[in-house]
Every structure is written in C-alpha cells, then in structure tokens.
Amino acid sequence: MRIFSGIQPTGVLHLGNYFGAIKQWVELQEGNFCVYCIVDYHALTNENTVPHELRTNVKELALDLLACGIDPERSILFVQSAVPEHTELCWILGCVTSFGDLARMTQFKEKARGQEFVNGGLFYYPVLQAADILLYLADHVPVGEDQLQHLELTRRIARRFNWRFGEFFPEPEPILGKAPRLMSLADPMRKMSKSYGPEHYIGLMEPEEEIWRKIRTAVTDMGLTPGQTMSPGVANLFTLLELVAPADVVEEFRRLHTEGKLLYKDLKETLFRYLMAAMRPLRERRRELEAKGQIEEILAAGAERARKIAKGVIKEVRARVGLD
Ligand code: AQP
C-alpha cells in the first residue's frame, strides 16, 4: 500500500490522535510505503495560531511522532510547507472541486459556527487535504472517523480530475483503527479534541498527576437513553481500557458491570495504571530524542525525499491540465 496521512501542529498530541491515527501510522510502516506529514498550512486556518508557537509546535510534534515509533529511515516524515507543490496541486484540484461539496463539509460548518470571522482557508481545507494525499499517489489513508467525509471528498476530486484529464490519481481508501472516535472524558458526547479546551483531551506527554486527575474526574453517570446498556462516559472508559489492558482484565470489569457491581473508582484506577504502563516507554523515548536534538536534520531529509516525489507528480499534472 502507498500510505499518506497528516496531522496538524496545533498543540499537544492527545490520546484521540494516538489511538485514532498515529498507532496505525506506526504499524503500517511494516511492509508499506509511508509518507507522514506535519500539516502546518492547515494549522494556519486556526485563528488562534501564533507564529512563534507554530514553529515550536512543529518541532514538538515531530518529537512526539518519533517517540511514538515513526521511523524516519522507513517512512518519509516532513513538514508540509517545506514542499510547495502541496499548494500548487491544491489550486489545480480546487478547479475540479464542487463549491456545493465544500459547503456541505460538517467540519467546516462546526468550526465556522458562531465565529465572527471565518477565513477562506477553513473552507478550502479539504481541497488542500486532497492535494496532500494525491500528491503522493496514496491509495490508503489511516485516519480517525472525523476525517471520513473529507476523504470521501478526496475520492470525488480524484474521480473528477481523472474524468477530465485522464486516469491518473488513485481513489484513496481510509484505514480506521480500533478507536476511530475516542470521546472527551469531561463530555463523552463530544469527541476528544483540543478545540473544546484542555479538559476535553488527555495529552500523551502530560504530567502523570494531570492525567490521573482527568481520569478520576471523568464523567460516568449520565443516565441511559433507550436501548443503551452503558452510559457513554463508562463506554468510553471501557474503550480506553480495551486499548491498553489485557483481555481478561477487560472481561472481568465487563462482568462486574453486567452484574451491577462495578465500582467506577476501580475501573478508573485500573485504566490509569495500564495507560501509564503503555505510555511510559513513549515518554521515556521522547526525553532521549529531545536530548539528541536532531529533529531539524530529520525533517529536512524527509522534505527532500517528499519533494522528489511531489515534483514528479506535479510535472505530470501540469502537463495533463495544459500548463506545460
Ligand atoms: N477523538 C478522536 N478519536 C479518534 N481519532 C481522532 N483524531 C483526532 N481526534 C480524534 C485523528 O487524529 C488525526 C490527526 O487529526 P488532526 O490533525 O485533525 O488533529 P487535531 O486537529 O490535533 O485533532 P483535534 O484535537 O480534534 O483538533 P481540532 O480540535 O482542531 O479538530 C486525524 O486522523 C484524526 O482523525
């Protein structure tokens, strides 16, 4: 498979990002051609992005990704703005994208809702995302569930380009992980996300006491709606437990829940223990990588490899649309 995926340098890496996407990124490195991108142009669509913070966030995120297991020898890891072909392809693809399709994107509608100033980049975001993926002729994209609609649009854009200019781009398929939609612990009706504030995510590299505080205060009893056997908050804690604990531990907690004997305190303590056991090696690796300090070289080498591919694809695209 030819894999492409991206992540925004908009702050800390959280458990939703990790279990929804990054863990698959790492696993897919085995036997596939993988291109992983820190999408800083996308981050500019966020009105709160501050220049010096963006620069720092890019490096911090690169360190996080390496600590999670992205191997720059096997995968191409680079920063989007270091490869200008992304924006060139974005413009060309925009010209085969339907305005109506863009206006239907739920992420745009959610992010634009209630904002006094809605920048054009936010509206055009899915076209740039399509360009990111198609520039590497990727056929598979590991993502969380929130990105499925954008990926469907990428497929439509590829189809329309191919129809107008001849078969060229693949129609990429999503790869969903075991936790395609991890929910906020403070409000389990919303996805875990940075946009809603620090109470709504758990950062991979947050201090342990802070992670325990967020788990300890996680919402559990919300009342059940008809047909539900578990409240959304408890279901979310079980989802997390399944990701980090052995099957027999999860089974035991499920049995207690079914018998009405489950103590949430026990569930939360066990989850915290297994979560930290899973995260500690990553946190340790990050400290080592930070001490080594080779991040700029790694990203520069990644950009060089990415650019080689991007240039070849753009050359072909320019010829097909009549620019060359
Ligand atoms: N809650 C989630 N569950 C599963 N997967 C998730 N992803 C994000 N949240 C969840 C997946 O993480 C990858 C990177 O997404 P991104 O670049 O959109 O990351 P982000 O913007 O930092 O994620 P946030 O916190 O949700 O940011 P905002 O609030 O700005 O939208 C993607 O594959 C995504 O699906």
Boltz pocket constraint, residues with backbone or C-beta under 6 A from the ligand:
constraints:
  - pocket:
      binder: B
      contacts: [[A, 6], [A, 7], [A, 8], [A, 10], [A, 12], [A, 14], [A, 15], [A, 16], [A, 17], [A, 18], [A, 19], [A, 20], [A, 21], [A, 142], [A, 143], [A, 144], [A, 145], [A, 146], [A, 147], [A, 179], [A, 180], [A, 181], [A, 182], [A, 183], [A, 191], [A, 192], [A, 193], [A, 194], [A, 195], [A, 196]]
      max_distance: 6.0
